[in-house]
Amino acid sequence: MFYKVIFFLVNLFPNIKKYCWKLWYNFISNRFKDDYFKFMNYGYYNEDLDISLQKNDEIERYPIQLYHHLCIQTELKDKIIVEVGSGRGGGANFIARYHSPKLITGVDLSPNAISLCKNNYNLNNLNFIIGDSANLPFDNNSVEVVVNVESSHCYPSIPDFISEVCRVLKPGGHFLYCDLVIESTLDDHLNKLKNNSLKDFKHVDITENIIKASELMTDDRNKIINKVNSSFLRKVLKSFASVKGSKIYKSFVDRHYRYVSLVAEKK
């Protein structure tokens, strides 16, 4: 019932969606300040994907692999990169350390998340700032790659977001994207992601990879979530984390949700 009420409200009033998510991510940032909890995505498993990670990164292997799945679609070395919806900063930190961009800036609507990131990370080629997906704080044609991982479902307007992506990207720059989508709205969602300024629009369904990663991460994520005293909050967090048996996990299994990744280039 809780989820149905929330989804009803955000669908009825799209403009309140980002404020609801802002409150949620501010809460998450305050409640879980541990630096080992760096990612909030559902992870990615592919038996053919083999990444050599530093020992202290192994605990987040599957969320890292979701970023790596996107990052290998284009060259990132020495590039100016923006991640929209950077969350707890793990993805931007991974890109900064493993893909050697000139600079990656993580942008997030949550002030608490940005504060957490600034406290947890200190790299010369990594920065975090508060910003809105529909009003990115960058000049026209100033960015070479825009990354967006499991964040756009929080936005009131996908077309407004894509318009901003195209504005800040340089010609020849790349847009790397992945997110969950309600299956019945998939075609409409993909159409909203398209823009006359983008070309070579390629997408792939990676739902099975997400399901497998969720299963592999369930035990570790349950250990963290089970420390929470409130049984109601534990249930919400387990669904949010897509642990095996949760509502979100089941929605992937029965294909109510699909998970897609895509890459496009600015003309």
ChimeraX commands (.cxc) that place a marker at each C-alpha (Angstrom):
marker #1 position 0.00,0.00,0.00 radius 0.5
marker #1 position 2.85,2.42,0.87 radius 0.5
marker #1 position 4.41,2.05,-2.58 radius 0.5
marker #1 position 1.06,2.40,-4.36 radius 0.5
marker #1 position 0.32,5.67,-2.56 radius 0.5
marker #1 position 3.76,7.09,-3.38 radius 0.5
marker #1 position 3.60,6.09,-7.05 radius 0.5
marker #1 position 0.06,7.48,-7.33 radius 0.5
marker #1 position 1.12,10.85,-5.92 radius 0.5
marker #1 position 4.23,11.28,-8.06 radius 0.5
marker #1 position 2.33,10.28,-11.20 radius 0.5
marker #1 position -0.53,12.63,-10.39 radius 0.5
marker #1 position 1.82,15.50,-9.51 radius 0.5
marker #1 position 5.10,14.98,-11.44 radius 0.5
marker #1 position 6.61,18.21,-10.16 radius 0.5
marker #1 position 6.66,16.92,-6.59 radius 0.5
marker #1 position 8.60,13.82,-7.63 radius 0.5
marker #1 position 12.05,15.39,-7.36 radius 0.5
marker #1 position 11.26,16.86,-3.94 radius 0.5
marker #1 position 10.11,13.48,-2.62 radius 0.5
marker #1 position 13.31,11.87,-3.87 radius 0.5
marker #1 position 15.39,14.75,-2.50 radius 0.5
marker #1 position 13.95,14.13,0.96 radius 0.5
marker #1 position 14.60,10.40,0.62 radius 0.5
marker #1 position 18.23,10.78,-0.46 radius 0.5
marker #1 position 18.88,13.37,2.23 radius 0.5
marker #1 position 17.57,10.82,4.73 radius 0.5
marker #1 position 19.73,8.01,3.28 radius 0.5
marker #1 position 22.83,10.22,3.39 radius 0.5
marker #1 position 22.21,11.07,7.04 radius 0.5
marker #1 position 21.24,7.55,8.11 radius 0.5
marker #1 position 24.08,5.68,6.35 radius 0.5
marker #1 position 27.29,7.69,6.57 radius 0.5
marker #1 position 29.67,4.72,6.35 radius 0.5
marker #1 position 32.16,5.12,3.52 radius 0.5
marker #1 position 31.89,1.41,2.60 radius 0.5
marker #1 position 28.34,2.00,1.39 radius 0.5
marker #1 position 29.32,3.96,-1.73 radius 0.5
marker #1 position 26.75,2.79,-4.28 radius 0.5
marker #1 position 22.97,2.59,-4.44 radius 0.5
marker #1 position 22.47,0.96,-7.84 radius 0.5
marker #1 position 21.22,-2.60,-8.43 radius 0.5
marker #1 position 24.53,-3.87,-9.78 radius 0.5
marker #1 position 25.40,-5.72,-12.99 radius 0.5
marker #1 position 26.58,-9.28,-13.54 radius 0.5
marker #1 position 28.01,-10.69,-16.75 radius 0.5
marker #1 position 30.14,-13.83,-16.69 radius 0.5
marker #1 position 32.19,-12.44,-19.59 radius 0.5
marker #1 position 32.97,-9.18,-17.79 radius 0.5
marker #1 position 36.26,-9.38,-15.91 radius 0.5
marker #1 position 37.47,-6.24,-14.14 radius 0.5
marker #1 position 40.62,-6.18,-12.05 radius 0.5
marker #1 position 39.69,-4.25,-8.90 radius 0.5
marker #1 position 41.69,-3.09,-5.92 radius 0.5
marker #1 position 41.03,-5.19,-2.82 radius 0.5
marker #1 position 38.99,-2.54,-1.01 radius 0.5
marker #1 position 36.71,-2.16,-4.06 radius 0.5
marker #1 position 35.73,-5.84,-4.24 radius 0.5
marker #1 position 32.87,-5.37,-1.76 radius 0.5
marker #1 position 31.15,-3.15,-4.37 radius 0.5
marker #1 position 32.08,-5.25,-7.42 radius 0.5
marker #1 position 28.59,-5.57,-8.92 radius 0.5
marker #1 position 27.59,-1.89,-8.61 radius 0.5
marker #1 position 31.01,-1.02,-10.06 radius 0.5
marker #1 position 30.39,-3.40,-12.94 radius 0.5
marker #1 position 27.23,-1.48,-13.86 radius 0.5
marker #1 position 29.36,1.65,-14.27 radius 0.5
marker #1 position 32.03,-0.28,-16.12 radius 0.5
marker #1 position 29.41,-1.67,-18.51 radius 0.5
marker #1 position 28.64,1.94,-19.49 radius 0.5
marker #1 position 32.17,3.31,-19.34 radius 0.5
marker #1 position 33.60,0.89,-21.89 radius 0.5
marker #1 position 31.19,2.26,-24.52 radius 0.5
marker #1 position 33.51,5.23,-25.17 radius 0.5
marker #1 position 36.96,6.54,-24.26 radius 0.5
marker #1 position 36.99,8.43,-20.95 radius 0.5
marker #1 position 40.70,9.09,-20.46 radius 0.5
marker #1 position 41.53,12.82,-20.25 radius 0.5
marker #1 position 37.87,13.75,-20.84 radius 0.5
marker #1 position 35.67,16.29,-19.06 radius 0.5
marker #1 position 32.83,14.23,-17.57 radius 0.5
marker #1 position 29.65,15.03,-15.66 radius 0.5
marker #1 position 27.63,12.47,-13.73 radius 0.5
marker #1 position 24.05,13.64,-13.21 radius 0.5
marker #1 position 22.58,12.04,-10.10 radius 0.5
marker #1 position 25.88,11.08,-8.48 radius 0.5
marker #1 position 24.30,9.93,-5.20 radius 0.5
marker #1 position 26.86,8.70,-2.68 radius 0.5
marker #1 position 29.68,9.28,-5.16 radius 0.5
marker #1 position 30.92,5.73,-5.63 radius 0.5
marker #1 position 30.43,5.76,-9.39 radius 0.5
marker #1 position 32.19,9.08,-9.97 radius 0.5
marker #1 position 34.99,7.95,-7.66 radius 0.5
marker #1 position 35.37,4.70,-9.64 radius 0.5
marker #1 position 35.52,6.58,-12.95 radius 0.5
marker #1 position 38.06,9.07,-11.57 radius 0.5
marker #1 position 40.38,6.29,-10.34 radius 0.5
marker #1 position 39.98,3.61,-13.02 radius 0.5
marker #1 position 39.26,5.57,-16.21 radius 0.5
marker #1 position 41.54,8.61,-15.68 radius 0.5
marker #1 position 39.37,11.49,-16.91 radius 0.5
marker #1 position 40.74,15.02,-16.81 radius 0.5
marker #1 position 37.86,15.86,-14.47 radius 0.5
marker #1 position 34.60,14.25,-13.44 radius 0.5
marker #1 position 32.00,16.33,-11.62 radius 0.5
marker #1 position 29.19,14.61,-9.75 radius 0.5
marker #1 position 25.93,16.57,-9.65 radius 0.5
marker #1 position 23.12,15.77,-7.23 radius 0.5
marker #1 position 19.97,17.47,-5.96 radius 0.5
marker #1 position 20.60,16.32,-2.38 radius 0.5
marker #1 position 22.81,18.70,-0.34 radius 0.5
marker #1 position 23.41,15.94,2.21 radius 0.5
marker #1 position 24.64,13.56,-0.49 radius 0.5
marker #1 position 27.04,16.19,-1.85 radius 0.5
marker #1 position 28.34,16.91,1.65 radius 0.5
marker #1 position 28.87,13.18,2.22 radius 0.5
marker #1 position 30.80,12.87,-1.06 radius 0.5
marker #1 position 33.04,15.83,-0.29 radius 0.5
marker #1 position 33.88,14.29,3.09 radius 0.5
marker #1 position 34.55,10.81,1.67 radius 0.5
marker #1 position 36.55,11.54,-1.49 radius 0.5
marker #1 position 39.62,13.66,-2.15 radius 0.5
marker #1 position 40.98,13.30,-5.68 radius 0.5
marker #1 position 42.35,16.03,-7.94 radius 0.5
marker #1 position 40.17,14.96,-10.87 radius 0.5
marker #1 position 36.95,14.54,-8.87 radius 0.5
marker #1 position 34.45,17.17,-7.78 radius 0.5
marker #1 position 30.88,17.27,-6.46 radius 0.5
marker #1 position 28.32,20.07,-6.69 radius 0.5
marker #1 position 24.62,20.56,-5.98 radius 0.5
marker #1 position 22.55,20.78,-9.14 radius 0.5
marker #1 position 19.26,20.01,-10.88 radius 0.5
marker #1 position 18.94,17.63,-13.84 radius 0.5
marker #1 position 16.72,20.18,-15.61 radius 0.5
marker #1 position 19.14,23.07,-15.03 radius 0.5
marker #1 position 22.70,21.76,-15.12 radius 0.5
marker #1 position 25.30,24.26,-13.82 radius 0.5
marker #1 position 27.60,24.03,-16.86 radius 0.5
marker #1 position 28.22,26.15,-19.95 radius 0.5
marker #1 position 26.99,25.19,-23.41 radius 0.5
marker #1 position 29.22,22.70,-25.25 radius 0.5
marker #1 position 31.56,22.33,-22.26 radius 0.5
marker #1 position 31.34,18.62,-21.40 radius 0.5
marker #1 position 32.64,15.59,-23.32 radius 0.5
marker #1 position 30.71,12.80,-21.57 radius 0.5
marker #1 position 27.49,12.83,-19.51 radius 0.5
marker #1 position 26.84,9.78,-17.32 radius 0.5
marker #1 position 23.44,9.01,-15.79 radius 0.5
marker #1 position 23.05,5.82,-13.76 radius 0.5
marker #1 position 19.74,4.73,-12.25 radius 0.5
marker #1 position 18.63,8.27,-11.55 radius 0.5
marker #1 position 16.26,9.52,-14.26 radius 0.5
marker #1 position 13.21,7.76,-12.77 radius 0.5
marker #1 position 13.37,10.48,-10.09 radius 0.5
marker #1 position 13.04,13.34,-12.61 radius 0.5
marker #1 position 9.79,15.22,-13.31 radius 0.5
marker #1 position 10.64,15.57,-17.02 radius 0.5
marker #1 position 12.88,13.31,-19.11 radius 0.5
marker #1 position 12.73,15.65,-22.15 radius 0.5
marker #1 position 13.91,18.59,-20.00 radius 0.5
marker #1 position 16.80,16.47,-18.73 radius 0.5
marker #1 position 17.79,15.34,-22.24 radius 0.5
marker #1 position 17.61,18.92,-23.47 radius 0.5
marker #1 position 20.13,19.89,-20.77 radius 0.5
marker #1 position 22.36,16.92,-21.64 radius 0.5
marker #1 position 22.44,18.05,-25.28 radius 0.5
marker #1 position 23.08,21.66,-24.28 radius 0.5
marker #1 position 26.17,20.95,-22.16 radius 0.5
marker #1 position 27.66,18.22,-24.38 radius 0.5
marker #1 position 30.24,19.19,-26.97 radius 0.5
marker #1 position 29.61,17.99,-30.55 radius 0.5
marker #1 position 30.95,14.44,-30.67 radius 0.5
marker #1 position 30.43,14.04,-26.93 radius 0.5
marker #1 position 28.70,10.96,-25.53 radius 0.5
marker #1 position 25.70,10.31,-23.31 radius 0.5
marker #1 position 25.93,7.11,-21.22 radius 0.5
marker #1 position 22.69,6.08,-19.54 radius 0.5
marker #1 position 20.96,3.26,-17.67 radius 0.5
marker #1 position 17.80,2.98,-15.58 radius 0.5
marker #1 position 14.76,0.90,-14.72 radius 0.5
marker #1 position 11.56,1.51,-16.69 radius 0.5
marker #1 position 8.00,0.21,-16.31 radius 0.5
marker #1 position 7.64,-2.31,-19.15 radius 0.5
marker #1 position 4.37,-0.88,-20.45 radius 0.5
marker #1 position 6.00,2.57,-20.84 radius 0.5
marker #1 position 9.33,1.40,-22.30 radius 0.5
marker #1 position 8.78,2.55,-25.89 radius 0.5
marker #1 position 7.51,5.94,-24.75 radius 0.5
marker #1 position 10.46,6.29,-22.35 radius 0.5
marker #1 position 12.99,5.53,-25.08 radius 0.5
marker #1 position 11.33,8.07,-27.37 radius 0.5
marker #1 position 11.61,10.71,-24.64 radius 0.5
marker #1 position 15.33,10.00,-24.38 radius 0.5
marker #1 position 15.83,10.75,-28.06 radius 0.5
marker #1 position 16.70,14.26,-29.20 radius 0.5
marker #1 position 17.42,15.76,-32.61 radius 0.5
marker #1 position 20.90,16.65,-31.34 radius 0.5
marker #1 position 21.75,12.99,-30.65 radius 0.5
marker #1 position 22.80,10.30,-33.11 radius 0.5
marker #1 position 23.87,6.64,-33.03 radius 0.5
marker #1 position 21.24,5.98,-30.36 radius 0.5
marker #1 position 21.83,2.40,-29.19 radius 0.5
marker #1 position 20.10,0.68,-26.29 radius 0.5
marker #1 position 20.15,-2.81,-24.78 radius 0.5
marker #1 position 17.95,-4.62,-22.25 radius 0.5
marker #1 position 20.11,-5.74,-19.30 radius 0.5
marker #1 position 17.32,-6.87,-16.96 radius 0.5
marker #1 position 18.76,-10.38,-16.56 radius 0.5
marker #1 position 22.16,-8.92,-15.61 radius 0.5
marker #1 position 20.47,-6.78,-12.96 radius 0.5
marker #1 position 18.50,-9.70,-11.51 radius 0.5
marker #1 position 21.62,-11.85,-11.17 radius 0.5
marker #1 position 23.59,-9.03,-9.52 radius 0.5
marker #1 position 20.75,-8.37,-7.08 radius 0.5
marker #1 position 20.79,-12.03,-6.06 radius 0.5
marker #1 position 24.56,-12.01,-5.57 radius 0.5
marker #1 position 24.42,-8.85,-3.42 radius 0.5
marker #1 position 21.43,-9.83,-1.28 radius 0.5
marker #1 position 23.32,-11.28,1.71 radius 0.5
marker #1 position 25.69,-8.31,2.04 radius 0.5
marker #1 position 22.94,-5.74,1.65 radius 0.5
marker #1 position 20.70,-7.54,4.15 radius 0.5
marker #1 position 23.51,-7.39,6.73 radius 0.5
marker #1 position 23.54,-3.60,6.45 radius 0.5
marker #1 position 19.76,-3.15,6.32 radius 0.5
marker #1 position 19.03,-5.54,9.20 radius 0.5
marker #1 position 20.88,-3.16,11.54 radius 0.5
marker #1 position 17.95,-0.74,11.18 radius 0.5
marker #1 position 15.54,-0.98,14.12 radius 0.5
marker #1 position 12.29,-0.17,12.31 radius 0.5
marker #1 position 10.73,-3.20,10.59 radius 0.5
marker #1 position 8.81,-0.90,8.23 radius 0.5
marker #1 position 11.98,0.94,7.22 radius 0.5
marker #1 position 13.83,-2.35,6.75 radius 0.5
marker #1 position 11.14,-3.47,4.32 radius 0.5
marker #1 position 11.34,-0.19,2.38 radius 0.5
marker #1 position 15.14,-0.32,2.24 radius 0.5
marker #1 position 15.19,-3.95,1.08 radius 0.5
marker #1 position 12.90,-3.07,-1.81 radius 0.5
marker #1 position 14.95,0.07,-2.53 radius 0.5
marker #1 position 18.06,-2.14,-2.67 radius 0.5
marker #1 position 16.28,-4.84,-4.74 radius 0.5
marker #1 position 17.35,-7.67,-2.44 radius 0.5
marker #1 position 16.08,-11.10,-3.45 radius 0.5
marker #1 position 12.41,-11.53,-2.57 radius 0.5
marker #1 position 11.70,-7.79,-2.31 radius 0.5
marker #1 position 8.95,-6.03,-4.26 radius 0.5
marker #1 position 11.36,-4.38,-6.71 radius 0.5
marker #1 position 13.29,-7.62,-7.25 radius 0.5
marker #1 position 10.04,-9.47,-8.03 radius 0.5
marker #1 position 9.04,-6.67,-10.40 radius 0.5
marker #1 position 12.21,-7.33,-12.41 radius 0.5
marker #1 position 11.64,-11.08,-12.39 radius 0.5
marker #1 position 8.05,-10.81,-13.65 radius 0.5
marker #1 position 9.12,-8.08,-16.12 radius 0.5
marker #1 position 6.88,-5.36,-14.71 radius 0.5
marker #1 position 10.15,-3.42,-14.74 radius 0.5
marker #1 position 12.77,-3.58,-17.48 radius 0.5
marker #1 position 16.29,-2.27,-17.10 radius 0.5
marker #1 position 17.91,-0.61,-20.11 radius 0.5
marker #1 position 21.28,0.92,-20.88 radius 0.5
marker #1 position 22.09,3.13,-23.84 radius 0.5
marker #1 position 24.75,5.24,-25.47 radius 0.5
marker #1 position 24.29,8.15,-27.86 radius 0.5
marker #1 position 26.55,10.75,-29.46 radius 0.5
marker #1 position 25.87,14.46,-29.91 radius 0.5
marker #1 position 25.90,15.56,-33.53 radius 0.5
marker link #1:1,2 radius 0.2
marker link #1:2,3 radius 0.2
marker link #1:3,4 radius 0.2
marker link #1:4,5 radius 0.2
marker link #1:5,6 radius 0.2
marker link #1:6,7 radius 0.2
marker link #1:7,8 radius 0.2
marker link #1:8,9 radius 0.2
marker link #1:9,10 radius 0.2
marker link #1:10,11 radius 0.2
marker link #1:11,12 radius 0.2
marker link #1:12,13 radius 0.2
marker link #1:13,14 radius 0.2
marker link #1:14,15 radius 0.2
marker link #1:15,16 radius 0.2
marker link #1:16,17 radius 0.2
marker link #1:17,18 radius 0.2
marker link #1:18,19 radius 0.2
marker link #1:19,20 radius 0.2
marker link #1:20,21 radius 0.2
marker link #1:21,22 radius 0.2
marker link #1:22,23 radius 0.2
marker link #1:23,24 radius 0.2
marker link #1:24,25 radius 0.2
marker link #1:25,26 radius 0.2
marker link #1:26,27 radius 0.2
marker link #1:27,28 radius 0.2
marker link #1:28,29 radius 0.2
marker link #1:29,30 radius 0.2
marker link #1:30,31 radius 0.2
marker link #1:31,32 radius 0.2
marker link #1:32,33 radius 0.2
marker link #1:33,34 radius 0.2
marker link #1:34,35 radius 0.2
marker link #1:35,36 radius 0.2
marker link #1:36,37 radius 0.2
marker link #1:37,38 radius 0.2
marker link #1:38,39 radius 0.2
marker link #1:39,40 radius 0.2
marker link #1:40,41 radius 0.2
marker link #1:41,42 radius 0.2
marker link #1:42,43 radius 0.2
marker link #1:43,44 radius 0.2
marker link #1:44,45 radius 0.2
marker link #1:45,46 radius 0.2
marker link #1:46,47 radius 0.2
marker link #1:47,48 radius 0.2
marker link #1:48,49 radius 0.2
marker link #1:49,50 radius 0.2
marker link #1:50,51 radius 0.2
marker link #1:51,52 radius 0.2
marker link #1:52,53 radius 0.2
marker link #1:53,54 radius 0.2
marker link #1:54,55 radius 0.2
marker link #1:55,56 radius 0.2
marker link #1:56,57 radius 0.2
marker link #1:57,58 radius 0.2
marker link #1:58,59 radius 0.2
marker link #1:59,60 radius 0.2
marker link #1:60,61 radius 0.2
marker link #1:61,62 radius 0.2
marker link #1:62,63 radius 0.2
marker link #1:63,64 radius 0.2
marker link #1:64,65 radius 0.2
marker link #1:65,66 radius 0.2
marker link #1:66,67 radius 0.2
marker link #1:67,68 radius 0.2
marker link #1:68,69 radius 0.2
marker link #1:69,70 radius 0.2
marker link #1:70,71 radius 0.2
marker link #1:71,72 radius 0.2
marker link #1:72,73 radius 0.2
marker link #1:73,74 radius 0.2
marker link #1:74,75 radius 0.2
marker link #1:75,76 radius 0.2
marker link #1:76,77 radius 0.2
marker link #1:77,78 radius 0.2
marker link #1:78,79 radius 0.2
marker link #1:79,80 radius 0.2
marker link #1:80,81 radius 0.2
marker link #1:81,82 radius 0.2
marker link #1:82,83 radius 0.2
marker link #1:83,84 radius 0.2
marker link #1:84,85 radius 0.2
marker link #1:85,86 radius 0.2
marker link #1:86,87 radius 0.2
marker link #1:87,88 radius 0.2
marker link #1:88,89 radius 0.2
marker link #1:89,90 radius 0.2
marker link #1:90,91 radius 0.2
marker link #1:91,92 radius 0.2
marker link #1:92,93 radius 0.2
marker link #1:93,94 radius 0.2
marker link #1:94,95 radius 0.2
marker link #1:95,96 radius 0.2
marker link #1:96,97 radius 0.2
marker link #1:97,98 radius 0.2
marker link #1:98,99 radius 0.2
marker link #1:99,100 radius 0.2
marker link #1:100,101 radius 0.2
marker link #1:101,102 radius 0.2
marker link #1:102,103 radius 0.2
marker link #1:103,104 radius 0.2
marker link #1:104,105 radius 0.2
marker link #1:105,106 radius 0.2
marker link #1:106,107 radius 0.2
marker link #1:107,108 radius 0.2
marker link #1:108,109 radius 0.2
marker link #1:109,110 radius 0.2
marker link #1:110,111 radius 0.2
marker link #1:111,112 radius 0.2
marker link #1:112,113 radius 0.2
marker link #1:113,114 radius 0.2
marker link #1:114,115 radius 0.2
marker link #1:115,116 radius 0.2
marker link #1:116,117 radius 0.2
marker link #1:117,118 radius 0.2
marker link #1:118,119 radius 0.2
marker link #1:119,120 radius 0.2
marker link #1:120,121 radius 0.2
marker link #1:121,122 radius 0.2
marker link #1:122,123 radius 0.2
marker link #1:123,124 radius 0.2
marker link #1:124,125 radius 0.2
marker link #1:125,126 radius 0.2
marker link #1:126,127 radius 0.2
marker link #1:127,128 radius 0.2
marker link #1:128,129 radius 0.2
marker link #1:129,130 radius 0.2
marker link #1:130,131 radius 0.2
marker link #1:131,132 radius 0.2
marker link #1:132,133 radius 0.2
marker link #1:133,134 radius 0.2
marker link #1:134,135 radius 0.2
marker link #1:135,136 radius 0.2
marker link #1:136,137 radius 0.2
marker link #1:137,138 radius 0.2
marker link #1:138,139 radius 0.2
marker link #1:139,140 radius 0.2
marker link #1:140,141 radius 0.2
marker link #1:141,142 radius 0.2
marker link #1:142,143 radius 0.2
marker link #1:143,144 radius 0.2
marker link #1:144,145 radius 0.2
marker link #1:145,146 radius 0.2
marker link #1:146,147 radius 0.2
marker link #1:147,148 radius 0.2
marker link #1:148,149 radius 0.2
marker link #1:149,150 radius 0.2
marker link #1:150,151 radius 0.2
marker link #1:151,152 radius 0.2
marker link #1:152,153 radius 0.2
marker link #1:153,154 radius 0.2
marker link #1:154,155 radius 0.2
marker link #1:155,156 radius 0.2
marker link #1:156,157 radius 0.2
marker link #1:157,158 radius 0.2
marker link #1:158,159 radius 0.2
marker link #1:159,160 radius 0.2
marker link #1:160,161 radius 0.2
marker link #1:161,162 radius 0.2
marker link #1:162,163 radius 0.2
marker link #1:163,164 radius 0.2
marker link #1:164,165 radius 0.2
marker link #1:165,166 radius 0.2
marker link #1:166,167 radius 0.2
marker link #1:167,168 radius 0.2
marker link #1:168,169 radius 0.2
marker link #1:169,170 radius 0.2
marker link #1:170,171 radius 0.2
marker link #1:171,172 radius 0.2
marker link #1:172,173 radius 0.2
marker link #1:173,174 radius 0.2
marker link #1:174,175 radius 0.2
marker link #1:175,176 radius 0.2
marker link #1:176,177 radius 0.2
marker link #1:177,178 radius 0.2
marker link #1:178,179 radius 0.2
marker link #1:179,180 radius 0.2
marker link #1:180,181 radius 0.2
marker link #1:181,182 radius 0.2
marker link #1:182,183 radius 0.2
marker link #1:183,184 radius 0.2
marker link #1:184,185 radius 0.2
marker link #1:185,186 radius 0.2
marker link #1:186,187 radius 0.2
marker link #1:187,188 radius 0.2
marker link #1:188,189 radius 0.2
marker link #1:189,190 radius 0.2
marker link #1:190,191 radius 0.2
marker link #1:191,192 radius 0.2
marker link #1:192,193 radius 0.2
marker link #1:193,194 radius 0.2
marker link #1:194,195 radius 0.2
marker link #1:195,196 radius 0.2
marker link #1:196,197 radius 0.2
marker link #1:197,198 radius 0.2
marker link #1:198,199 radius 0.2
marker link #1:199,200 radius 0.2
marker link #1:200,201 radius 0.2
marker link #1:201,202 radius 0.2
marker link #1:202,203 radius 0.2
marker link #1:203,204 radius 0.2
marker link #1:204,205 radius 0.2
marker link #1:205,206 radius 0.2
marker link #1:206,207 radius 0.2
marker link #1:207,208 radius 0.2
marker link #1:208,209 radius 0.2
marker link #1:209,210 radius 0.2
marker link #1:210,211 radius 0.2
marker link #1:211,212 radius 0.2
marker link #1:212,213 radius 0.2
marker link #1:213,214 radius 0.2
marker link #1:214,215 radius 0.2
marker link #1:215,216 radius 0.2
marker link #1:216,217 radius 0.2
marker link #1:217,218 radius 0.2
marker link #1:218,219 radius 0.2
marker link #1:219,220 radius 0.2
marker link #1:220,221 radius 0.2
marker link #1:221,222 radius 0.2
marker link #1:222,223 radius 0.2
marker link #1:223,224 radius 0.2
marker link #1:224,225 radius 0.2
marker link #1:225,226 radius 0.2
marker link #1:226,227 radius 0.2
marker link #1:227,228 radius 0.2
marker link #1:228,229 radius 0.2
marker link #1:229,230 radius 0.2
marker link #1:230,231 radius 0.2
marker link #1:231,232 radius 0.2
marker link #1:232,233 radius 0.2
marker link #1:233,234 radius 0.2
marker link #1:234,235 radius 0.2
marker link #1:235,236 radius 0.2
marker link #1:236,237 radius 0.2
marker link #1:237,238 radius 0.2
marker link #1:238,239 radius 0.2
marker link #1:239,240 radius 0.2
marker link #1:240,241 radius 0.2
marker link #1:241,242 radius 0.2
marker link #1:242,243 radius 0.2
marker link #1:243,244 radius 0.2
marker link #1:244,245 radius 0.2
marker link #1:245,246 radius 0.2
marker link #1:246,247 radius 0.2
marker link #1:247,248 radius 0.2
marker link #1:248,249 radius 0.2
marker link #1:249,250 radius 0.2
marker link #1:250,251 radius 0.2
marker link #1:251,252 radius 0.2
marker link #1:252,253 radius 0.2
marker link #1:253,254 radius 0.2
marker link #1:254,255 radius 0.2
marker link #1:255,256 radius 0.2
marker link #1:256,257 radius 0.2
marker link #1:257,258 radius 0.2
marker link #1:258,259 radius 0.2
marker link #1:259,260 radius 0.2
marker link #1:260,261 radius 0.2
marker link #1:261,262 radius 0.2
marker link #1:262,263 radius 0.2
marker link #1:263,264 radius 0.2
marker link #1:264,265 radius 0.2
marker link #1:265,266 radius 0.2
marker link #1:266,267 radius 0.2
view
